Amino acid sequence: MKLRVDKKADALYLRLDDSRIVDSREVAPGIVIDFDDHDNAVGIEMLGLSKRSATLNLGELQFQTD
């Protein structure tokens, strides 16, 4: 799994695996999901990231697992 933040594009991309992307669908405004050839979600992109949270600090992201 890879997480990439592009400050210039104001976007976040979460890549779940390295499968080939064959389709992308905008499921909500600014939220795009990438799919492989088996219709499995393999990536999620959030556009307009800074506008989604007033307290978001792109320089300090946290990763949590349970």
N, C-alpha and C positions, 0 to 999 in steps of 0.2 A: 504494500500500500504506500502511495506517495501523496504528499500534500504540497501543493505549490501555491504561493501567494505572489501575485504580480501587482505590485503597488502602482505601477504606471497605468496598467489597464483596470485597476481597481477590481480585481477578480481573484477568486480562490478556486483551485481545481483539485479535487480529490480523485486520484486514480486508484481503483481497487485492484486491478491486475493488468497484465500487458497484452491482453487479447486484442485482436484487430477490431477497431470500431467500424461498424457498418451502417449505423443509424444514430442520429441525435434528435432528441425531442425536447422542446421547451415545455416543461410541465407546469410552470407558473412564471409570471413575469421575472426575467433575469435568472431563472433556474433551468439549466440544460442538463439532461441526462444522456450519456453516451451508452450505446448498446452494442454487444457483439452479435455474431451471426446466429446465436441461439436465443436472442432477445433477452440476454442477461445484462443488467446494468453493470458497466465497467468503469464509469467515470461520472462525476457530478461537478458541474461548474456553477458558481454563484457570481453573477455580474453585479456591479454597483455595490460592492461589499461595504464601503464606508458609509453608505446611506442606510444600511440595514440595522446599524446599532450606533447610537450616539457615543457609547463608551468603548467602542472597538479600538484596540491598539494592535495594528498589524505587526509591530515589532515584538510583540509578546503574546504568542499563541501557546495554549496549553493542551497537552495530550493526556487523556485519562483512560485507564482501563480498569475493569473490575474483575 
